[in-house]
C-alpha cells in the first residue's frame, strides 16, 4: 500500500487521508462536504481498489449507494492526514452528521419513520463519532438539534443501553449555561424515558425533576419532540407506583399545557398516560376514550410508532370490557406496525398482550409460545418491566396447566424482577397469581393471606383486585371458616415487603412434578370417607397436627391416612396427591 500511496497525486493523497475520518462507509455527498472529494476522485479511488463501491439496486454510481474503505487502509490513511487539517475536518464531519440527523426530525416522527430509521442506521458509526465530537466541543446547539431524531431512532431499535451511554455523556459534559439549557432539558427527558425502560425508576425521577428545574428557572415551555414535558414522565412513574389519581392529575395538567401550546406529540402522550391510569382504576370506558383520542392524534401526525402504543391501550380497555375479539385485533395491529418498523420492544409488548388474550381464551399452548418469544426479546434489550410481565404470563399459564414446577420458576423470576425495580402494581398482580398457585398446590391458607393483601392494597389495579376477589370467594368454600377469617386478617395487616418474602419462600420450595398416570374409570370407593375427609383438609392448607385436632384423632392416625392416600393415588407427597385428586374429580 505504501507504494500505491506514493503514486497518488498530492491532492488525492490529501482527500484520501481525510476519508479516514469516516466510519462504516459514506455517501458521495458526505465525502464531498467533509473531505472535499469530487466524483472523479472517488471513481479513481474505486478503480485503484482504494475504495469499494456498493451500489443501491437500480441506481448509478454518481447518485446513490455507499463507498467503503478497508479498515487497514483507513488506519494507514489516518496516519497521513496533515495535523493542521485534522481538527477542521473532524468538525466538518461532526457538523455534517449532526445536521444529517436534524434533517430527519420530521421524517422519523411521521410518515417516513422506516426510511429515516434505515438512513440513520446506515450511518450509525459516523453518527456515533460525530456525536462524541460535538459533546467534546460542548456544541449544545448541535446536540439540541440532533437529539430528538437520534432518541427516536434508539427507541425504534430498542437500543436503550447505547442511548443511555451516549446521552449520559452529553449531560455530564455540557456546561450548565444559558446556551446549553434547551439541550440539557431535552437530554434529561430522553434519559428519563430510557431509565424507565431499563427499570431505573428512581434515576428517571431524578432526571425529570432536574428538567423541571431548568424549565422553571428559565420560564421555558416544553420543547418540541415526543414526551418532552417532564410531567408526562412523572405521571408514568406515579402509575408504576400505583398512585393512579396522582398519575391522572399530572397527565391532565400536561395535556392542557400541550393543547394550549399546540404540541401534538405531548398531547398524544398525555392522553395515552390518562388511558393507562384510568384503566388501572377500572374506569374502562374513560380509558378507551383517552386511548382513542391519543390514537387520533398519532394518525394525524402519521406516527406509526406511537400509534402502536395507543392501540395497546385500546386493546386493554376492550379486553376489560369483555370484547376479546376487538382486543386481539388492536394487539395484532399494534404488532404489525412495530414489525414493519423492526421495533423489537414494540413487538414484545404486543406479544405479551396477545398471550394474555390466548390465556383467557383457554389456549395455553399459544399463550406459552407468545410469552416465550416476548421474554427472549426483553432479555436481549434489557427491558426489565416487560421481562417481568412475560415471566408472569408464563407462570400463570403453567398454573392453568397444573405444571407447578414450571409455574414456580417463572413466578419467582417475575416477582424478583418486579421487586428489584419496585414496580408495585406488577408485584401485586404477580402475588395474585402466586396466591392461586398456592391454593392449587394445597397451601390454601397461605394463598388466602396473599390474596387478601392484594385485594386490600391501594396500588392494585382494578382488574387484579377483581380477579383475586373471585379467588377468595372460591377459597372460602373450600377452607374451614375460622382458618379463612384468620388468613384474611393476616393478609390485611401484612405489608407488601412481607408478602413478597412469603411468596418467594413458598416459590422456592421443591415441588416434584406429578407423575403421568394413565386415565382410567374412577372408582367411587377409591378412597374411604375418612380419607376423603383428610384429603379435603389437606386441600384447605392444614398441616398434620391441625388435621388431627380437627378430627379429634392422634397425629399417628393422620400420618397413616396420608400414607394410604398416597399409595392409592400412586403419588409421593401432598402436592402430587392434590393434583391427582383434582384430576380424578375427588376434590374441587
N, C-alpha and C positions, 0 to 999 in steps of 0.2 A: 504493500500500500504506500510505503514511503516513496517509491519510485513513481507511482501514479500521482501522488500528491505533488511531487516536484514538476511533473509535466503539465499541471494545471496552470492557466494564466493567473496572474495575481488577483484580478477581480473575481475569478471563480473561486480561488482559494479563500478569499475574504468571505464570500457569500456562503460557501460550503461550511466554513468554520461557524458561521452564525446559525446555520441549520442544526448544529449540535444542541442548540437550546431547546429544540422540540423533543417531546416525549411521546412515544406511541404513534408516531406519524403526524402528518399535517396536510392541509389542503393548499391549493395553489395560492389563494388569496392571502392565507396566513403567511406563507413563505414570502410573498411579495411585501406585505406590511411589516413583518418582523425582521426579515433578513435582507430585503431588497432584491430578492431573486426574481428574475424575469422568466417567462415561459421558455425562452430559448435556453437559458442556463439550466433550468430543471430538466429539459429534454436532453441536454448534453450530459448531465449527470446520470440520467437513466441509461443513455447509450453507452456510457463508460462503466456501467454497473456500480456506480456510487450511490444510486438511489433505486428503489423498486417502485414501480407504478402499479397501483391497484385500482383498476377502472371499475366504476359502477356499471351495472348492466345497461346496455343501450346508450352509453354516453361516450364522449370523446375525451381525449387526454386534456384538452385545454380548458374544459368547463367543469368537470366533476371528477370525483374519485379522490384518492389519497396517495401521498408519497410516503415511503418508509425508508429509513436508513438503518443499516445493520448496526447493532449495539457496539460492536468493536470499532467499526468505522466512526460511529458517533463519538465514542470516547477519545479516539485519536484526534478527530476534528476539534473537540473541545479543548485540547491542549494547544491548538494553533490559533485560537481566537486572540486578537490583539487586546492587551489589557485595557487600554483606553476605550475600546469598543464594547467591552463586556457589559458593564453596568447599563449604559443606554439601551443596549439590545435586550437585556433582561427586563428593563422597564417596558420596552415596546411589547415584549412577549406577554407580560402581565396585563398591560393595558388592553391588548387585543383580546385576550380570552376573558377578561372581566367584562368587557363590552359585549363579547360573544354571548355571555350569559345574560347580560342586561337586555339584549335584543330579543331574548326568548321569554321574557317575563310574561307577556300576554299569552303567547302560544302554549306554554307549559301549564297554564292555569285555565285553558279554554279548549277550543275545538281541535287544536293541533298538539294536544298533550303527547300523544305517542310519537309523533315526528320529532318534536322538540327534545323529548327524552332520549331518542335514538341519536340525535345530533350531539347532545351533551355527552352521552356515553362514549361515542366515538373519540371524543377529545378529552376524556376524563383525566388522563395522565397530564396533559398540558394544563388543564384547569387546576389540578392539584398544585402544580408548580407555580402557576400564576397567582393562586390564592395565597400560598405561603409567602411569595414575594410581596404581595400587597399588604399582608399582615406585618411583615418585617419592616416595610416602609411606612407603616401607620397610615395607609391610604384609606381613610374612613369612608370617603365618598364612593370610591370604587367598591368597597365591601358592601356598603348600603345598597348599591345598585345591583350587585351580583347575587346578594344573599337570597332573596325570595325565590328566584328560579333554581338556584342550587339546592336550597332546602326542599323545594317541591320535588326535584329530581331524586334526592335521597329518600324522601317519603315513598315515591313511586317504586324505588328499588328496594325498599325496606332495609336500607343500609344505615341503620341507626348508629352503630358504633363508630363508623368513619365520620358521619356527620357530627357526632358528639366531639370527636377529636379535633376536627377542622374548626368548628365554631368555638370550642373552648379556647383554642389557641388564639383566636381573634379577640375574644373577650379579655383575656389576660394581657394581650399586647397593646390594645388600643388605649391611647391616652384619654383620661376622663375629662375631656374639654368640650366646649360647645359644638365644635365641628363633628365630634365623634358620637354625640348623644343619639342621633337618629339610628346610626349603625348599631350602637350598643343596645338600644331599645329593641330593635328587630332581632339581634342576636340572642338576647335574653328570652324573648318569647319563643323563638325557634328552639332554643335549648330546653325550655320548659316542656314543650311538646315531645321532644326526643326523650327527655328524662322520664316522662310519663310512660312512653313506650317501653322503656327499659326497666320500669318498675321502681324508679328512683323518685318517689313522690315527695319526700322531704326536700330533696335537691330542686325539684321542679318548683315547689312553693317558694323557695329562696329566690330563684331566678325571677319569678313573677312579681314578687314584692320589690325586687331591685328595679324591674322595669317600671312598675307603678311609681316608684320614687322619681325616676327620670321624667316620666310624663307629668307628674305633679310639679316638680321643680321647674320644668321648662314650659308648663302650661300647654303641653302638646296633646293633640288628639291622636287616636290610634292611627298608625301609619298604614299605607296600602299594603296589601298582602292577605294571606289566609290566616285567620285566628290571631290577629295582631293585638287585639285588646286583651290585656292581662286578666281582666275579669272572666274571660272565657275559660282560660286555663284554671283559674281558681274555682270556677263553677264545676269543672270536671273533677278536680281534686275533692271538692265537697261531696260530690256523688260517690266517689271512690271511698270516702269515709262514712258514707251512709247519712250524710247531713243533707237530706233531699230538699228541704224547704230553703235552706241557705243556697243550695245549688240553683234552685229556681229563681231566687231573688237576684243572684249575681248574673245569671244568664239573661234575665229580663232587662236588667239595667244595661247590660252590654248590647242587647237587641235595640233598645230605644236609642242608644248612642249611635249605633250603626245606621239605623233608619234616618236619624237626623243628619248624619254625615254622608248618606247615600253610599255606604260602604257595604256592597252586596255580599262579599265573602264573609265579613264578620256577621252580617245579618243571618246568613245561612248557617254559620257555625253556632250562633246563639239559639236559633230555632231548633237545631239538632240537639244542643245541650238541654233545652227545655223538654224536648220529646223524651230524651233518656231519663231525666229526673221524674217527669210525670209518669212515665211507665213504671219506674221503681215504686212510686207512691200508689200505684193501682189505678191511676186516672187514665185509663187506656184510650178513651175517646179523645181526650186532650192530647195525649201522646201522639195519636195518629194525626190530629190536626196540625201540630207543630212539625211532625216529620214530613207531611205533605207540603207544608209551606216551605220548609228547607229544600225539599226536592224541587219545587217550582223555581226557586231562585237559582239552583245549580243548573237547571235546564236552560234558563235564560243566559247564564254565564257559559254554557256549553262545557261545564266542568264535570267530566265523567268520573273523575277520581272521587270527588266529594259526593257526587250524586249516588255513588255506590254505598257510601256510609248512610245516607238518608234512606235508601232502600232497606238497609238492615233494620233501622228503627221502624219503618213501616211494616216490615215483616214481623218484628217482635210484637208490635201492637196488634196486628191481625191475628197472630198466634194466641195472644192473651184473650182476644175477643172471640176465640173459638173457630176462626177461619183458617184452618191449616193449609188448605189449598192456596189461598191468597198469600199466606206466609211463605210457603215453598216458592211460589212464583217470584216474590220480591227477593228472596235469598238467592235464587238461581240467576235472576237478572243481575244482581249485585256481583255474583261470581263471574258472570260473563264479561261484565265491564272491566273488572280487575284482571281477568285473564288476558283480555285484549291489550291491557296496559302492562302486562308481565309484572304485576304487583303481587309478590308472594304474601305479604301480610293481609292484603285485601281478600285474596283467595282463601286464606286460612280462616279469617273471620266468617266468611260466608259458609265454609265447610262446617265450622262449629255449630252454626245455627241450623244448617241443613241436617246435621247429625241429631240435633235436638228434635227436629220435626220427625225424623225417621224413628227415633226412640219413642216419641209419643204415639206414633202410629203402630208400634209393636214390631218394627223392622230392625231388630237388634243387630243383625249382620251388617246392614247398610250403615247404621249409626256407628258401629265399631270401625268400619272402613273409613268413614269420613273423619272421625275423631283421630284416628291413627295418622292419616295423611296431614291433618291440621297440626298435630303435635310435632311431626317431623319438620314442618316449615317453621313453627315457632321456636323450636330448639336451634335451628340454623340461624335465624335472625335475632335470637336472644330477646324475644318479646315475652317477658315473664308472666304478665297477666293473661295473655292469650294462651300460653302453655298451660297454666293452671286450669283454665276453663276446659281445654282439651282433655287434660288428665281427669278432671271431674266427669266429663262426658263419658270417658272410657270406664270410669269407676261405676257410674250409675247404670251403664249398660251391662256391666258384669254382674251387678247386683240383680238386675232383672233376669239374667240368665242363670242365677244361683251359682255363678263362678266366683265364689267368695275369696279365694286366694288372690285372684287377679284383681278383684274389687279392692281388697286391702292395699295392694301395691299402688294402684293408681290414685286411690283416695288419699293415701298417705302422702304421695308426691304432690298432689294438688293442694292439700292443706298446708304442707310445708312451705311451698312457694307463696301461697296467699298470705301466710303468716309473716314470712320474711319481708314481703313488700308492703305489708299492712293494708291489704285490700279487704276492708271489713265486710262489705256485703257479700263478697265472694266467699270469704271464710264461713259466713253464716249459711250460705247455700250449700257448701260442701258439708258442713256439720249436719244439715238436714238429711243429706244422703247417707252420711255415716250413721245417723240415728236409725234410718231404715235398714241399713246393713246390720246393725247390732240387733234390731228386733227380729230380723230374719235368721240370725245365727244364734238364737237362744239367749241373747243378752238384753232381754226386753227392758228391764228396769233402767239400765244404763242408757238405752236408746230413748226412753221417755225423758230422762234427765236432759239429754242434749236437745231433744225436740222442744221441750218446754222453754229452754233458754232461747232457741231460735225464734219461737213464736213471740216471746216477750221482748226481744231486743229491738230497740228503735231503728237500728240500721238495717234490719232485714227487709229486703224488697217484698212488696205486697204479694207477688206471685209465690215467693219462697214461703212466706207465712201461711198462705192459703193451702199449699201442698202439705206442709208439715202439720198444720192443724188437722187435716184429714188423717194423717198418720196417727196422731194422738187419739183421735176418736176410735180408730180401728184397734189401737193398742188397749184402749180402755175395756174393750170386750174380752180381751184375752189375758188379763192380768188381775190378780186379786186387788180389790178396791183400795185397801189401806196402802199396799205397795205402790199403786198408781199415784195416789194422793201425795205420798211422801216423796216419790220421784219427781213429780211436778213441782213441789215446793222447793226441792233441792235445785232443780233447774232454774227456777225463777230467781233464786238467791245467788246463783253462780255468776261469775264474770266470764267474759269471753276468753281471757287467757287461760283460766282454769278449764273451761270447756274444751278448748283446743288441746290442752295437755291430756285430758281424759280421753279424747278421741284418738290422739296419737298413741297413747298407751294401749288401747284396745286394738288399734290397727296394726300394732307391732307384734301382737300375739301370733303364734304359729297356728294356722288353721289348715290342717291337711285337707286335700280335696276329697269330696265324696266319691267313693269308687263307683264305677259304672255297673249297674245291676240290671240284668235283662228284665223287661216288663213282663209281668205275669198277672193273672187274675188275683185280686186281693181277697184273702180270706177274711171274713168278718170277725173271726176269733183269733186273728194273728197275735194280738196282744190281749191279755186279760183286762178286765175292767179296772183293776188296781194299777196295772202297768200303764194303761191309757191315762189314768189319773196322774200318775207320776210324770208321764211324758208332757202332759198339759202344764204341770207346774214347772218343769224344766223350761218349757217354751215361754213361761212368764218371767224367766230370769232368776228363779230361785236356785240357791245352792243346796247341797245335800242336807245340811243342818236345818235350813228353813223348811225344806220339804218334810223332814222328819217331824218338826214341830207342828206343821200344818196338819199332817195325817196322824199325829199322836202315836208315832212309832219310833223305834230306836234307829240310830244312824246306820247300823249294820244292815237293817232291813231295806233301807233306801238304796244302799250300795248293791244289795243283792238284786233288787228290782232293776237297777240300772244295767247290771251285767246281763240279765235275761233279755232286756230290751235290746241291748247291743247285739247279742247273739242272734235273736230272732230277725233283726233288721240287717244283719251282716255288716255292721259298722264298728268303728273303734272308739268313738267319742261322742260327746253331746252334740257338737255341731253337725257331724255326719248323721246322727240319729234324727235330729230335727229336719234336716234336708230330706232324708229318706222318708220320714213320716209324712211330710208335706207332699212328696212325690206320690205316695200311696193313698193320700187323702185321709190319713188318720188324724191329722190336725189341720186347722185352717191357717 
